[in-house]
Amino acid sequence: MKAAMDAVRDAEQAKAMAEQKVFAAKLIQHIAKEADIKGPPWSVKKKAIAQAKKKAAQARKTAEKRVAAARKRAEAARAKAAKTARG
């Protein structure tokens, strides 16, 4: 049960970190625009966005697998405890 809660917490932390990175990128972009600083070309931005999305999807998939495995272990432990309590 604790492993499932830890996995969920880790997934939530990963999501929060991704959201912070997006916020930081938007803030940097706004500051650069205010200072009239030119950013990298669109092709570079597009590539970076694609890489970030790929990493985020991979992290989400890994977190979901961990949560599912932890739930399965917790369910097995509950079933074992119930079986032991009955007999």
Contacts in CASP RR format, 6 or more apart in sequence:
PFRMAT RR
TARGET T0000
AUTHOR 0000-0000-0000
METHOD contacts of the structure
MODEL  1
MKAAMDAVRDAEQAKAMAEQKVFAAKLIQHIAKEADIKGPPWSVKKKAIA
QAKKKAAQARKTAEKRVAAARKRAEAARAKAAKTARG
1 74 0 8 1.000
1 77 0 8 1.000
3 70 0 8 1.000
3 73 0 8 1.000
3 74 0 8 1.000
4 67 0 8 1.000
4 70 0 8 1.000
4 71 0 8 1.000
4 73 0 8 1.000
4 74 0 8 1.000
6 70 0 8 1.000
7 63 0 8 1.000
7 66 0 8 1.000
7 67 0 8 1.000
7 69 0 8 1.000
7 70 0 8 1.000
8 67 0 8 1.000
10 63 0 8 1.000
10 66 0 8 1.000
11 60 0 8 1.000
11 63 0 8 1.000
11 64 0 8 1.000
11 66 0 8 1.000
11 67 0 8 1.000
14 59 0 8 1.000
14 60 0 8 1.000
14 63 0 8 1.000
15 60 0 8 1.000
18 56 0 8 1.000
18 59 0 8 1.000
21 52 0 8 1.000
32 38 0 8 1.000
32 39 0 8 1.000
END
